[in-house]
Amino acid sequence: MSLHLAKPIADFIEANARLDLDGMLTPFLPDAVFIDNGKHFEGQAAIRHLFEQEVIPVRAIFTPETVRDEDGHVVLEGPAHGDFTGSPIRFTYRFTLVNDAIKTLETTV
């Protein structure tokens, strides 16, 4: 199944599939906020650090299976797999877009 995603979200997902750190950051606004299971990372530098510590080393790749609009957010659901305990784990990714870029991304299990 092919999902139709807004360009910044599609770019993020594609970069994550390649574990391309710079590509994963490009769709985010400079003052974006990433909320990872309740922990807030504000700005691209903090988000980069999160990816360097939590995504790249364990090769965590999110594969969305569903997409829906919900109160102005784009919500994706699917598994993340990689070299971590419990892989694969199902996640929900909730994106807020502003000016064709990611303003917020909240992930929950």
C-alpha positions as CSV (number, residue, x, y, z in Angstrom):
1,M,0.0,0.0,0.0
2,S,1.3,3.4,-0.9
3,L,0.5,6.3,1.5
4,H,0.0,9.8,0.2
5,L,2.1,12.0,2.5
6,A,2.8,15.7,2.5
7,K,6.3,16.4,1.2
8,P,8.1,17.2,4.5
9,I,6.7,14.1,6.1
10,A,7.6,11.9,3.1
11,D,11.1,13.4,3.1
12,F,11.5,12.6,6.8
13,I,10.2,9.0,6.4
14,E,12.5,8.4,3.3
15,A,15.5,9.8,5.1
16,N,14.8,7.7,8.2
17,A,14.6,4.6,6.0
18,R,18.2,5.4,4.8
19,L,19.3,6.4,8.4
20,D,20.3,9.8,6.8
21,L,20.7,12.1,9.8
22,D,20.9,15.3,7.8
23,G,18.0,14.3,5.6
24,M,15.9,13.5,8.6
25,L,16.5,17.0,10.0
26,T,15.9,19.0,6.8
27,P,12.1,18.9,6.9
28,F,12.0,20.4,10.4
29,L,11.7,24.2,11.1
30,P,14.6,25.6,13.0
31,D,12.4,26.0,16.1
32,A,10.6,22.7,15.7
33,V,9.7,20.5,18.7
34,F,10.0,16.8,18.8
35,I,8.1,15.1,21.6
36,D,9.4,11.6,22.2
37,N,7.1,9.7,24.6
38,G,6.6,12.9,26.6
39,K,10.2,14.1,26.5
40,H,10.6,17.5,24.7
41,F,13.4,18.3,22.3
42,E,13.3,21.9,21.1
43,G,15.2,23.2,18.0
44,Q,17.1,21.3,15.4
45,A,20.3,21.0,17.5
46,A,18.3,19.1,20.2
47,I,16.5,17.0,17.7
48,R,19.8,16.2,16.0
49,H,21.2,15.0,19.4
50,L,18.1,12.8,19.9
51,F,18.6,11.2,16.5
52,E,22.3,10.7,17.1
53,Q,21.7,9.1,20.5
54,E,18.4,7.2,20.0
55,V,17.8,6.5,16.3
56,I,21.0,6.1,14.4
57,P,22.9,3.8,16.8
58,V,20.0,1.3,17.0
59,R,19.1,1.6,13.3
60,A,15.5,2.5,14.3
61,I,13.4,2.8,11.1
62,F,9.7,3.7,11.2
63,T,7.5,2.2,8.5
64,P,4.1,3.9,8.4
65,E,1.1,1.7,7.5
66,T,-1.7,4.1,8.0
67,V,-2.2,7.9,7.7
68,R,-5.1,10.1,8.8
69,D,-5.9,13.7,9.4
70,E,-6.9,14.5,13.0
71,D,-7.7,18.0,14.2
72,G,-5.1,19.6,11.9
73,H,-2.4,17.0,12.5
74,V,-1.2,14.3,10.2
75,V,-1.2,11.0,12.2
76,L,0.9,8.0,11.0
77,E,0.8,4.6,12.6
78,G,3.1,1.6,12.1
79,P,6.1,-0.3,13.4
80,A,9.6,0.8,14.0
81,H,12.2,-1.9,13.7
82,G,15.9,-1.9,14.4
83,D,18.6,-3.2,16.8
84,F,16.7,-2.5,20.0
85,T,14.8,-4.6,22.6
86,G,11.3,-5.4,21.6
87,S,11.8,-4.7,17.9
88,P,9.5,-4.1,16.1
89,I,7.4,-1.7,18.3
90,R,4.3,0.0,17.0
91,F,4.4,3.8,17.1
92,T,2.0,6.7,16.4
93,Y,3.7,9.7,14.9
94,R,1.7,13.0,15.1
95,F,2.9,15.8,12.8
96,T,2.0,19.4,12.7
97,L,3.1,21.2,9.6
98,V,3.6,25.0,9.1
99,N,4.8,26.6,5.8
100,D,5.5,23.2,4.2
101,A,7.8,22.1,7.1
102,I,7.5,20.1,10.3
103,K,6.7,22.3,13.3
104,T,6.1,19.5,15.8
105,L,6.4,15.7,15.8
106,E,5.1,13.7,18.7
107,T,5.8,10.0,18.9
108,T,4.0,7.6,21.2
109,V,4.0,3.8,21.6
